[in-house]
Amino acid sequence: MGAHGPIPKRSEERRRRNKDDGPDLVQAPAGPPTALPDLPEPDGNWHEIASDWYLSLRVSGQAAFYEPSDWAMARYAAELMSRALQSDRPPNGQLVAALNSVMSSLLTTEGDRRRARMELERKPAVKAVPASVTAIADYRSSIGG
C-alpha cells in the first residue's frame, strides 16, 4: 500500500485508458455492511469524539473488509484517542501522528482507501422532480409528444 504522494482520483475521474501495473481496484458498496461480527460497545468512559469515531466505523463501507483484529485495533485507537482528549496536557505530536497512522491503516478516510485501491460506490443523488413537471411529462407521453 503506497502511503505517499498525491491521492489518486476516483476511477470514474481518471482518463487513463491503458492498464496500470498496480493491483486491481476493489469496489464495495457504501454504507453499513450487511453482516458484522458481535462488536463490543464503546467504553462508557471514552470521550464523546472517540465513541463517535468508533461507532462511525460500524456504518462505513470499509467495515465489510474488517477482521476481528481490525476491530481490536479500532478499540485500541479509540482508547488512545479518548485518553488524549481527556488529558489536561496539550496534545503530544507523536501521539497524534501514531493515531493518524492507526486510523490510516484502518482506511478511515477516502484518501487512504484510494491509495489502497479501494473505492466505495456512491449512490447517485435522486433529483426531486416537482409534481407539476411529472404531470405535464405524463400528459405529453400519453398524447405521443
C-alpha positions, -999 to +999 in steps of 0.1 A: +000+000+000+016+033-011+011+059+016+029+088-001+023+111-030-009+127-041-043+110-035-053+091-067-085+102-084-117+081-083-119+056-111-146+075-129-125+107-128-094+090-145-087+095-181-061+067-184-071+041-209-041+017-206-039-009-178-020+001-148+006-021-132-009-019-097-034-043-081-070-044-093-094-018-079-118-032-052-152-016-052-176-021-023-210-006-017-210+025+005-229+023+038-231-003+065-221-038+058-249-064+058-233-086+085-209-076+112-195-097+140-207-091+175-187-059+183-182-046+218-199-013+226-178+018+231-165+021+267-187+044+287-156+063+299-144+072+264-145+108+252-176+116+231-154+121+200-137+088+204-170+070+208-184+087+177-154+077+157-156+041+168-193+039+161-189+055+127-167+026+116-196+002+120-217+020+094-188+027+070-184+007+038-148-004+045-161-023+076-171-051+053-134-059+049-125-057+087-114-088+105-116-092+143-080-079+147-090-047+128-119-041+153-094-047+182-071-021+166-101+003+163-109-001+200-072+005+209-072+036+187-104+049+203-090+043+238-058+062+230-078+090+213-101+092+244-071+094+268-055+122+247-088+142+245-095+138+282-059+148+293-052+182+308-020+184+289-017+197+253-018+171+226+015+153+220+026+154+184+039+119+184+006+105+198-014+124+172+009+110+145+005+075+158-033+078+160-033+091+124-012+061+113-036+037+130-067+054+115-050+053+081-043+016+084-080+011+091-087+030+058-109+056+076-105+084+050-113+084+013-077+092+005-065+062+025-089+040+006-079+053-028-042+047-020-052+011-011-071+009-044-105+006-027-135+027-037-169+028-020-196+030-046-216+062-041-253+061-046-264+086-072-283+116-058-320+113-066-333+145-081-367+157-068-390+165-097-419+187-089-453+170-093-464+196-119-435+187-142-442+150-138-479+155-147-470+175-178-445+149-189-471+121-184-496+141-204-471+146-232-462+110-234-499+099-234-506+121-265-475+109-283-454+140-279 
